[in-house]
Amino acid sequence: MDQRKRSRPANVFGEEDEPTVKNEPDVKKFKGVGTPSFLPTPTDPSTMSNSAPRPEQIKAMIAAKKAQLEAMAASFRPPQARPSSAPIRPPVVTTPAQLQPNLTSVGIDPDLPRKIQEAKEMVRANLAAKANPYLPSTSTLSKSDDSSKAKGGLRVEAHPALLMDQSGKLDLKRTAALTPKPNFATVKANQRAAPTAKQEQKVSTPEQTTDVTQNPYFDPRAGNIAPQRRVRKRFKFVPKGKYEALGNQMRAQAKLEKLKSEIAESVKKAGMEAELDSSDKAIKRDPPPALEWWDLPLLPNKTYDDIDAGLTKIDDEDSLVTWFVQHPVPIKPPGDNGPPPPKPLILTKKEQKKLRKQRRLELQKEKQDKIRLGLLPPDQPKVKLSNLMRVLTNDAIQDPTMVEAKVRKEMQKRQETHLKANEERKLTDEQKKEKRIKKLEDDAEKATIACVFKVNDLSHPKMKFKVDTNAQQLKLTGTVIINPNFTLVIVEGGPKATKYYKKLMLRRIDWSDTTRLGEASNDQDTDEPMKPVKENKCSLIWEGEVKERGFKGFWFKTCPTEKMARDYLKKHKGEHYWDLASKYVDDGFETISV
């Protein structure tokens, strides 16, 4: 049988039971443990006699605790609307100083009311800024009751389209205005009538006149940068008689040009072109400028009156006129190519052989060094009939006939190899031609030399062929003008080519040979006296260097008159050659009247 005794709990509901018996062992069990917080303190005189609370005390404590919780809940709950007939009792306001000891005893943060009040103010400010009709009204938070507005569930305001007017009926106009409309129209007329969002925005926004001068980034130097409205083009009717006047002007100009050409032709026929110039420049010359270009930097007002006024920029610091001497940059003359390159040293035959021997010894020594290093295979012994017995001693004694045949075969092979190498080194006809042309081009780049020859008679075909063919082969340019009085030959080219052509004209050609092909002077016996043969001779009347060539090729030109010859040479800037040849007189030539 269980000997332990169970202790009965305290009667918290106030029922009268048997008094509790104090057990000493139980007291000893909780000895040293602190007094619970829900028990009254030992300083209370009512509890000094007994340690357990009485039912009346417990009821009082529960009532006090309920009152505190109701007061806290009332402070958190929004005030309710009361009827006007019942007197409004002022709410019991519990200050934070009064609640602090109670909240501390319960275990709640004493700063909780202050934090709740700050949260309310923050929510009220956010709602006032947004003003969303679908959120709870801010009037509740501001403690202002609006009984005229309809309320929805969860104390949320109704939609603005469902609000009532003052008579208590539904406001249809407000509902129609707030009802969303479709953004399309079924009829074309409705589409034109319905304003678009951009048009409404344009109408709603007032016109703003922007002043560019108020912009901090405006630059007054830019001027008026506002875009100008494009002016509509209008019809411009042509005045009467405009094209008639233009046609008359063109006809007059054509008539004037025709008259000038007729005058020029008549002048050419008369040979008076040099004395009469019918161009506009000869009739009217340009007037001198009001201010020369070299005086512009020195005159501030761009007039010569500044000289009398003393406004010239001569003595200023920034003047172009200083005491420094400006030396012009030396420019190389176009015809001067500088001193000729140094000529190679002319050696005698003995010196040439000595240099060749030294050069061949150096090459042979270099080849022997490569053979010693193993870079080249050793050469076969060069056996000849003269050194046969010295090179092949034993073999030559045993069978001299076979050794001699072998040596002759090697000698023939060496000869063929030598001739083959010479043939390979020879240039082909095309390569020779290219080499000759390249030499002539290099010679022509050095300088351009012009030579003028005067020939008394150049009617012989053989002489014509020599003059033409040599000029073509030497790449010379120029012309041959055949005139009844004399023949003028002009050539242009490099120094070497002109030197060779000059030898041809003055030495190689026999100008006294007047025989013609097919002529038989001995077979024909004529009683008529023969005319004295005019002495034929070629003379070099001028030679010199020119800046550029005046002719593109070498041609023959027959000019029966002096005027035609002068006109032809004028196109090639060489009419002075004709004047020089006309005035040239040599012994053996009869004087030609010009």
PyMOL commands that set and color helices and strands:
alter all, ss='L'
color gray80, all
select helices_A, chain A and resi 24-29+45-47+55-76+96-106+112-130+138-141+153-155+160-162+172-178+188-193+197-204+212-214+220-222+242-270+280-283+293-298+305-309+349-373+388-391+393-398+400-425+429-446+461-473+495-508+562-571+575-583
alter helices_A, ss='H'
color red, helices_A
select strands_A, chain A and resi 449-455+477-482+487-493+538-545+554-558
alter strands_A, ss='S'
color yellow, strands_A
deselect
rebuild
show_as cartoon
